Amino acid sequence: MAVGTSASRTDTTARLAELRKLMALNNVDVYIVPSEDAHQSEYIAPVDARREFISGFTGSAGCAVVTSSKASLSTDGRYFLQAEQELDSNWELLKQGLPDVPTWQEWALREAEGGKNVGVDASLISAAQAKVLLEKLKSRKGGELIGMDSNLVDMVWSADQPLKPLDPLIVLGMEFAGKSFEEKLVDIRKEIEKQKGSGLVVSMLDEIAWLFNLRGNDIPFNPVFFSYAFVSPTEAILYVDENKITDEVRKHLGELVIIKPYNAIFEDLKTFNMSTATEESKILVTSSASWALTKSLSENKFTTIKAPIEAAKAVKNETEVTGMKNAHIRDGVAQIQYFAWLEKALSKGDFYDEVSAADQLEEFRKAKEHFVGLSFPTISSAGSNGAIIHYQPEKNTCARVEKDKIYLCDSGAQFFDGTTDSTRTLHYGTPTPEEIKSYTLVLKGHIAVATAVFPKGSSGFILDILARQYLWREGLDYRHGTGHGVGSFLNVHEGPIGIGTRMQYNEIALDVGMFISNEPGYYEDGQYGIRIENVVLVVEKKTPNNFGDKKYYGFDTVTMVPMCKRLTDPLLLDDDEKKWLNEYHSTVYANTKDYLKDDDYTLEWLKRECGPI
């Protein structure tokens, strides 16, 4: 899952003209506009949607670069179609991953040759990225890399820019968190000691929320809040707008956590740098730390480490595992109700567009215990819109859901006890042989991942081929990863794990207690899209042998929603695949039927869809 939108163009001519005036006033020839906020968040608050504002491209991934006469937008294969439809004639689209297409860094460096200066808001780029750009600018005989304290796009946006959110924080109780923040601080301090650090700077919002057992509402669909943290052997400081701190939060944090204003960290880091960091004991930062943060530290007074909180957060404790399983059962019931309702509505000839249909799904979810909100905007896509991999419909411009067209629905919810994300591709009429074959090839890849057994120490990088193998045999593929980590009432996309071809997925081994998605797909441009997504839990597996005294791991599927039998060709499934599918459907039925005992129609629909193939 990732988030995009339906296509509509924005005229960016006036915005670019204003930006170029400001660039000239600030002696900047090339200006970089990243997608991320000051915390390197994948999903951002409206106030931080600078790249979207200046380019008109609404996808969640990409980077804009503007010069005095050119502008480029770089994004990956999930968003090629969307970007082509949304960018106006002022922009050059850089399709990442295609042959001979430069990255945004390469494009910017080329434009900076001849001594031209490159500018960027220092809070929006990581220190690691800034260091690479600095080195390459020197080698390419470019000008300076200027880390700016102010943001030029904000100046163009001006009074129309949304305000920063001020919603109060909430305390996540032990019945959901499973581990106190005091215990978590003890563990993190052990890691600081192990790394011989004098303190740890924490800038990722989900890490801070997890560490202190707090949640917020600053970024839509992600229960996080704008903040920084600093943890030393003797102190824990939370930098956050005090207007968000309720009496309950103060009581929760007690005297163990000092609360300071959000921006105070930058001056404090200079103080910590002077008083606590030594050659033997440096301040620890992670690779996500912004250039603005590290500029507050002398280079020889800090060291970069792998994020210890990110790694700890990825492995769910027993309470979180139980909560995630329960949340997925309730969420599965909501989807079952929705898909049965949609079939009935379409069979009667009722009219529903992609938005009104998705709204009904949200209503089913709202009725479930511990529901907080959606975990991302529902990707409700009919027919050819499904080929836009992460399409988000808009009222008045979206398509009608029709009985004789494939319908792809990628959706999820935030519950106090877990975060869900699943995709189902359905057909309520008579699908074509091509659609059936494509769906079944994707299903085979999905089953291959679901049934994988692998030795301890394996990464998601090596599992990706399992999902694609059947498509590859037909010369087909898909332009997105096969899986992403999932938070527990946190971000629906959670690092550091994933299943895909990114080399970073080879750096972290899958471990028991991690939740990850399993979502292969196939997209026929202009016709249809297919994706099948379940969330799975990494568990230990019993094997007949134990080569090298290794433990072996595999997955338990926790999503509880039937697959589409109309789109499945049993002749393309082998006996083991049929066995898995039938057992999965039996599990779905057993876990959800009691919730539907007063709903005869939906229960009959569920019984039919979960029948053996």
C-alpha positions in Angstrom: 0.0 0.0 0.0 1.0 3.6 -0.7 -1.0 6.6 -1.4 -1.7 8.5 -4.6 -4.7 10.2 -6.1 -6.8 10.5 -9.2 -5.4 12.7 -11.9 -6.0 16.4 -12.3 -3.5 19.0 -13.5 -2.5 22.1 -11.6 -1.1 25.1 -13.5 2.3 25.7 -11.8 3.5 28.6 -14.0 2.9 31.4 -11.4 4.2 29.3 -8.5 7.4 28.5 -10.3 7.9 32.2 -11.3 7.6 33.3 -7.7 10.0 30.5 -6.5 12.6 31.5 -9.1 12.5 35.1 -7.9 13.2 34.0 -4.4 16.0 31.7 -5.6 17.7 34.6 -7.4 17.4 36.7 -4.2 19.1 34.0 -2.2 21.8 33.2 -4.7 20.4 29.8 -5.4 20.6 28.4 -9.0 19.2 24.9 -8.3 16.5 24.4 -5.6 15.6 21.0 -4.2 12.1 20.3 -2.9 11.9 16.9 -1.2 8.6 15.1 -0.4 9.5 14.5 3.2 9.0 16.7 6.3 11.6 17.6 9.0 11.4 14.0 10.3 11.8 12.2 7.0 8.2 11.0 7.2 6.9 9.1 4.3 3.4 10.5 4.9 3.2 14.1 5.8 0.8 16.7 7.2 -0.8 19.2 4.8 1.4 22.0 6.0 4.5 20.0 4.7 3.1 19.2 1.2 5.6 21.5 -0.4 6.6 19.3 -3.3 2.9 18.7 -4.1 2.2 22.4 -4.0 5.0 23.4 -6.3 4.7 20.6 -8.8 1.0 19.6 -8.7 2.0 15.9 -8.3 0.1 14.4 -5.4 1.8 11.0 -5.1 3.5 10.1 -1.8 7.0 9.6 -3.2 9.2 11.9 -5.3 11.5 14.9 -5.4 11.2 18.1 -7.3 14.2 20.1 -8.6 13.9 23.6 -10.0 16.4 25.8 -11.8 16.0 29.2 -13.4 14.6 27.7 -16.6 13.8 24.0 -15.9 11.9 21.9 -13.4 12.0 18.1 -12.9 10.0 15.7 -10.9 11.5 12.3 -10.0 9.3 9.4 -8.9 9.2 5.6 -9.0 7.2 3.1 -11.0 4.2 3.1 -8.7 3.4 6.7 -9.9 4.5 6.9 -13.5 0.9 7.0 -14.9 -0.3 9.4 -12.1 2.6 11.8 -12.6 2.1 11.9 -16.4 -1.5 12.8 -15.8 -0.9 15.4 -13.1 2.3 17.3 -14.2 1.8 20.3 -16.4 4.1 21.3 -19.3 6.5 23.1 -17.0 7.8 19.7 -15.7 10.1 17.0 -16.9 9.2 13.6 -15.4 12.2 11.4 -14.3 11.0 7.8 -14.3 13.3 6.2 -11.7 14.5 2.7 -12.5 14.2 3.0 -16.3 17.3 2.9 -18.5 19.2 6.2 -19.0 16.9 8.1 -16.7 18.9 10.2 -14.2 18.1 10.3 -10.5 17.0 13.7 -9.1 20.5 14.0 -7.6 22.2 13.4 -11.0 19.9 15.8 -12.7 20.5 18.5 -10.0 24.3 18.0 -10.2 24.3 18.3 -13.9 22.4 21.6 -13.7 24.9 22.8 -11.0 28.0 22.3 -13.2 29.9 25.5 -13.8 29.9 26.8 -10.2 26.1 27.1 -9.7 24.8 26.9 -6.1 22.3 24.3 -5.0 19.8 25.2 -2.2 17.7 23.1 0.1 15.8 23.5 3.4 18.3 21.8 5.7 15.6 20.3 7.8 14.1 18.4 4.9 17.2 16.5 3.8 19.1 13.9 5.8 22.6 14.6 6.9 23.7 11.6 4.9 22.1 12.8 1.7 23.6 16.3 2.2 27.1 14.8 2.7 26.9 12.9 -0.6 25.6 15.9 -2.5 28.4 18.1 -1.0 31.1 15.6 -2.2 29.6 15.2 -5.6 29.2 18.9 -6.1 32.9 19.3 -5.5 33.8 16.5 -7.9 31.5 17.9 -10.6 32.9 21.5 -10.2 29.5 22.7 -9.0 28.9 25.6 -6.6 28.0 25.4 -2.9 25.3 23.3 -1.3 23.4 25.8 0.8 21.5 24.4 3.8 18.8 27.0 4.3 17.0 27.8 7.6 13.9 29.0 5.8 11.9 27.3 3.1 11.4 29.1 -0.3 8.3 27.1 -1.2 6.7 28.2 2.1 7.2 31.8 1.1 5.5 31.2 -2.2 2.6 29.3 -0.5 2.4 32.1 2.1 -1.1 32.7 3.6 -2.6 29.7 1.8 -0.4 27.2 3.5 -2.2 25.1 6.0 -1.5 25.6 9.7 0.4 23.2 11.9 -2.0 20.9 13.8 -2.4 21.3 17.5 -4.5 18.3 18.5 -3.7 17.0 22.0 -1.7 13.8 22.6 -3.2 10.6 24.0 -1.7 8.0 26.3 -1.7 4.5 24.9 -2.6 2.2 27.8 -0.7 -0.9 28.8 -3.6 -3.1 27.6 -2.5 -2.0 24.1 1.2 -1.1 24.4 2.2 -4.2 26.4 5.4 -2.6 27.7 5.8 0.6 29.7 7.8 3.5 28.4 10.0 3.2 31.5 11.0 -0.3 30.4 11.7 1.0 26.9 13.9 3.7 28.2 15.9 1.2 30.2 16.4 -0.9 27.0 17.4 2.2 24.9 19.9 3.3 27.5 21.5 -0.1 27.4 21.9 0.4 23.6 23.4 3.8 24.2 25.9 2.3 26.6 26.7 -0.5 24.2 27.4 2.1 21.4 29.5 4.1 23.9 27.3 7.2 23.3 26.6 10.1 25.6 23.0 10.3 24.3 20.7 9.5 21.4 18.9 12.0 19.2 15.5 10.6 18.1 13.8 12.4 15.2 11.4 9.8 13.6 7.9 10.5 14.7 6.7 6.9 15.0 9.8 6.0 17.1 9.0 8.8 19.6 5.3 7.8 19.8 6.3 4.2 20.4 9.0 5.0 22.9 6.8 7.1 25.2 3.5 5.2 24.6 1.9 8.3 23.2 -0.1 8.9 20.1 -1.2 12.0 18.2 -3.1 13.3 15.2 -0.6 15.6 13.4 -0.4 13.6 10.2 -3.5 12.2 8.6 -4.0 8.4 9.0 -0.7 8.1 11.1 -1.2 8.5 14.8 2.0 10.5 15.4 2.9 14.0 16.5 5.6 16.6 15.7 8.4 16.1 18.2 12.0 15.3 18.8 13.5 13.4 21.7 16.9 13.1 23.4 17.7 10.2 25.6 20.9 10.1 27.7 21.9 7.8 30.6 20.4 10.3 33.1 17.7 12.3 31.1 14.9 11.8 28.7 13.7 15.0 26.9 10.6 15.3 24.8 10.5 18.3 22.5 6.9 19.1 21.6 4.5 21.9 21.5 3.3 22.2 25.1 -0.3 23.0 24.0 -0.6 19.4 23.0 0.3 18.1 26.5 -2.8 17.3 28.6 -2.9 16.6 32.3 -3.1 12.9 31.5 0.0 13.0 29.4 1.9 14.9 32.2 0.9 12.4 34.8 1.8 9.5 32.4 5.3 10.9 31.8 5.8 12.0 35.4 9.2 13.3 36.5 11.1 10.9 34.2 10.6 12.9 31.1 11.4 16.6 30.7 9.1 18.5 28.3 10.6 21.3 26.2 9.4 23.4 23.2 9.6 21.7 19.8 12.4 23.8 18.3 14.5 24.0 21.5 16.4 20.9 20.4 18.6 22.8 18.0 20.1 25.1 20.7 20.2 22.2 23.2 22.2 20.1 20.8 24.9 22.8 20.8 24.9 22.6 24.6 25.0 18.8 24.6 27.8 19.0 22.1 29.8 21.2 24.3 29.2 19.5 27.7 28.5 15.8 27.1 30.1 14.6 23.9 33.8 13.5 24.0 36.1 11.7 21.6 35.3 8.5 23.6 31.6 9.1 24.1 29.8 10.9 21.2 26.1 11.9 20.7 24.4 9.2 18.6 22.2 10.1 15.6 20.6 7.8 13.1 20.6 8.0 9.3 17.3 9.7 9.3 18.6 12.7 11.2 18.2 15.9 9.2 21.1 18.0 8.1 19.7 20.8 10.3 20.1 18.6 13.4 23.7 17.6 12.7 24.6 21.2 11.8 23.9 21.9 15.4 26.6 19.4 16.3 30.3 19.5 15.6 31.2 16.7 13.1 33.7 15.1 15.5 31.2 15.1 18.3 28.5 12.7 16.9 28.4 9.4 15.2 25.7 7.8 13.1 24.2 4.4 14.1 21.4 2.1 13.0 18.2 3.2 14.6 17.8 1.1 17.8 14.2 2.2 18.4 13.2 1.3 14.9 14.6 -2.2 15.3 13.0 -2.7 18.7 9.6 -1.3 17.5 9.5 -3.7 14.5 9.4 -6.8 16.8 5.9 -6.8 18.5 5.5 -8.0 22.1 2.9 -10.5 23.1 0.2 -7.9 23.8 0.8 -6.2 20.4 0.7 -9.5 18.5 -2.6 -10.5 20.1 -4.0 -7.0 19.5 -2.9 -7.0 15.8 -4.5 -10.4 15.3 -7.8 -9.3 16.9 -7.8 -6.0 15.0 -7.4 -7.9 11.7 -10.3 -10.2 12.5 -12.6 -7.2 13.2 -11.3 -5.4 10.1 -11.9 -8.6 8.1 -15.5 -8.7 9.2 -15.9 -5.0 8.0 -14.5 -5.9 4.6 -16.6 -9.0 4.3 -19.7 -7.0 5.1 -18.7 -4.4 2.5 -17.9 -6.8 -0.3 -21.2 -8.7 0.3 -23.1 -5.5 0.4 -21.4 -4.3 -2.8 -22.3 -7.5 -4.7 -26.0 -7.1 -3.6 -26.1 -3.4 -4.6 -24.6 -4.1 -8.0 -26.9 -7.0 -8.7 -29.9 -4.7 -8.0 -28.4 -2.1 -10.4 -27.8 0.5 -7.7 -25.3 3.3 -8.6 -22.2 3.7 -6.6 -19.0 5.5 -7.6 -15.6 4.7 -6.2 -15.9 7.3 -3.5 -19.4 6.5 -2.3 -18.5 2.8 -2.3 -15.4 3.5 -0.2 -17.4 5.6 2.2 -19.7 2.6 2.9 -16.6 0.5 3.7 -15.6 3.2 6.3 -19.0 3.0 7.9 -18.6 -0.7 8.4 -15.2 -0.2 10.0 -16.4 2.6 12.2 -18.8 0.2 13.9 -16.0 -2.0 15.1 -14.5 -2.0 18.6 -11.4 0.2 19.1 -11.7 1.9 15.7 -9.8 5.2 15.5 -9.7 6.0 11.8 -8.4 4.8 8.5 -4.7 4.0 8.1 -4.6 5.6 4.6 -7.1 6.9 2.1 -8.9 4.0 0.6 -7.8 3.0 -2.9 -11.2 2.3 -4.4 -10.5 1.7 -8.1 -12.8 0.4 -10.9 -11.7 -0.9 -14.3 -8.8 1.0 -15.8 -8.3 3.1 -12.7 -6.9 0.0 -11.0 -3.9 0.2 -13.3 -2.9 3.4 -11.6 -1.1 1.5 -8.8 -1.9 3.8 -5.9 -5.0 5.7 -7.2 -7.2 7.7 -4.8 -10.6 8.6 -6.2 -12.1 12.1 -5.9 -15.8 12.9 -5.8 -17.3 14.2 -9.1 -14.4 12.9 -11.2 -14.2 9.2 -10.1 -15.5 6.2 -12.0 -18.6 4.1 -11.4 -18.2 0.7 -9.8 -19.6 -1.7 -12.3 -20.6 -5.4 -12.2 -18.6 -6.3 -15.3 -15.3 -4.6 -14.4 -12.6 -5.6 -12.1 -12.7 -3.7 -8.8 -9.5 -3.2 -6.7 -9.9 -2.1 -3.1 -6.8 -1.4 -1.0 -7.8 -0.2 2.4 -6.9 -0.3 6.1 -7.7 1.0 9.5 -6.2 2.2 12.8 -7.5 0.5 15.9 -6.1 1.1 19.4 -4.9 -2.5 19.3 -3.5 -2.6 15.8 -3.1 -1.3 12.3 -4.5 -3.1 9.2 -3.8 -3.0 5.5 -5.3 -5.4 2.9 -6.1 -5.4 -0.8 -8.7 -7.4 -2.6 -9.4 -7.5 -6.3 -12.9 -8.6 -7.2 -15.2 -9.2 -10.1 -19.0 -9.4 -9.7 -19.8 -10.4 -13.2 -18.0 -12.6 -15.8 -14.3 -11.8 -16.0 -12.3 -12.4 -19.2 -9.9 -15.3 -19.5 -7.0 -12.9 -19.5 -8.2 -11.3 -16.2 -8.6 -14.7 -14.7 -5.1 -15.8 -15.7 -3.5 -12.6 -14.5 -5.3 -12.8 -11.1 -4.3 -16.5 -10.7 -0.7 -15.8 -11.5 -0.7 -13.1 -8.8 -2.4 -15.4 -6.4 0.2 -18.1 -7.0 2.9 -15.6 -6.1 1.0 -14.5 -3.0 0.7 -18.1 -1.9 4.4 -18.7 -2.5 5.3 -16.0 -0.1 2.7 -17.0 2.4 4.0 -20.6 2.5 7.7 -19.7 2.4 10.0 -21.3 5.0 13.4 -19.7 5.4 16.4 -19.9 7.8 16.8 -17.4 10.6 18.8 -14.4 9.3 17.0 -14.3 6.0 15.8 -10.9 4.7 12.8 -9.8 2.7 15.1 -9.1 -0.2 15.7 -12.8 -0.9 11.9 -13.6 -0.7 10.8 -11.1 -3.4 11.5 -13.5 -6.3 8.9 -16.0 -4.9 6.1 -13.5 -5.5 7.2 -12.6 -9.1 8.2 -16.0 -10.4 4.9 -16.9 -12.1 4.5 -13.5 -13.7 8.1 -13.6 -14.9 7.5 -16.8 -16.7 4.9 -14.9 -18.8 7.1 -11.9 -19.3 5.1 -9.9 -16.8 6.0 -7.9 -13.6 4.9 -5.1 -11.3 6.5 -1.8 -10.4 6.3 -1.9 -6.6 7.6 -3.8 -3.6 6.1 -7.0 -2.5 5.8 -6.1 1.2 6.3 -3.5 3.9 6.5 -3.6 7.7 3.3 -2.7 9.5 3.1 -0.8 12.8 0.9 -1.5 15.9 -1.5 1.5 16.0 1.3 3.3 14.2 2.4 3.9 10.6 0.9 1.5 8.1 4.3 1.6 6.4 6.9 0.8 9.1 10.7 0.3 8.7 13.1 -1.3 8.6 11.8 -4.4 7.0 10.3 -5.1 3.6 10.0 -7.6 0.8 11.4 -6.2 -2.5 14.4 -5.4 -4.6 15.7 -2.4 -2.6 19.1 -3.2 -1.2 18.1 -1.8 2.2 15.8 -4.8 2.6 18.8 -7.0 2.6 20.3 -5.3 5.6 17.7 -6.3 8.2 16.7 -10.0 8.8 13.1 -10.9 9.4 12.5 -11.9 13.0 9.7 -13.5 15.0 7.1 -11.0 16.0 7.4 -8.8 12.9 4.3 -8.0 10.8 4.8 -7.4 7.1 2.5 -7.2 4.1 2.4 -9.8 1.2 1.1 -7.9 -1.8 2.1 -8.9 -5.3 0.2 -7.4 -8.2 -0.2 -7.0 -12.0 -1.4 -3.9 -13.9 -2.6 -3.7 -17.5 -2.4 0.0 -18.4 -5.8 1.4 -19.5 -7.6 -1.8 -18.6 -7.4 -3.1 -15.0 -5.2 -3.6 -12.0 -4.8 -6.6 -9.7 -3.3 -6.8 -6.3 -3.7 -9.3 -3.5 -2.5 -8.1 -0.1 -2.5 -9.8 3.3 -0.6 -8.9 6.5 1.5 -11.7 7.8 3.3 -12.4 11.0 6.8 -13.8 11.2 6.8 -17.0 13.3 9.1 -20.0 14.0 8.3 -23.1 11.9 8.9 -26.7 12.7 11.0 -28.5 10.1 11.8 -32.2 9.7 15.5 -31.5 9.8 17.6 -28.7 11.3 20.6 -28.2 9.0 23.4 -26.3 10.8 21.3 -26.1 14.0 19.4 -23.1 12.6 16.0 -22.0 13.4 13.5 -21.8 10.5 10.9 -19.1 10.1 7.8 -18.6 8.0 4.6 -16.6 8.1 1.1 -16.8 9.6 -1.5 -14.8 7.7 -3.5 -12.5 10.0 -5.8 -10.8 7.4 -9.2 -12.4 7.4 -10.9 -11.7 4.0 -11.8 -14.3 1.3 -10.0 -14.2 -2.1 -12.0 -13.8 -5.3 -13.1 -17.2 -6.5 -14.6 -15.8 -9.8 -11.1 -14.6 -10.8 -9.3 -17.8 -9.8 -8.6 -20.6 -12.3 -8.2 -23.9 -10.3 -6.5 -25.5 -13.2 -3.5 -23.1 -12.8 -3.1 -24.0 -9.1 -1.2 -27.1 -8.0 -2.4 -29.3 -5.1 -0.4 -27.5 -2.4 -1.7 -24.1 -3.6 -5.3 -25.4 -3.5 -4.7 -26.8 0.0 -3.4 -23.5 1.2 -6.3 -21.6 -0.3 -8.9 -23.9 1.2 -7.3 -23.9 4.6 -7.0 -20.1 4.5 -10.7 -19.8 3.7 -11.6 -22.2 6.4 -9.7 -20.0 8.9 -11.3 -16.9 7.6 -14.8 -18.4 8.0 -14.0 -19.8 11.5 -12.7 -16.4 12.8 -15.4 -14.2 11.3 -18.7 -16.1 11.2 -19.8 -15.4 14.8 -19.7 -11.7 14.1 -22.3 -12.2 11.3 -24.8 -14.5 13.0 -27.5 -11.8 12.8 -26.7 -11.0 9.2 -28.0 -13.9 7.1 -27.2 -12.4 3.7 -23.5 -11.6 4.5 -23.1 -15.0 6.3 -24.3 -16.8 3.2 -22.0 -14.7 1.1 -19.1 -15.6 3.4 -20.0 -19.3 3.3 -20.0 -19.3 -0.5 -16.7 -17.4 -0.9 -15.0 -19.6 1.7 -16.2 -22.9 0.2 -13.5 -25.3 -1.1 -12.1 -24.8 -4.5 
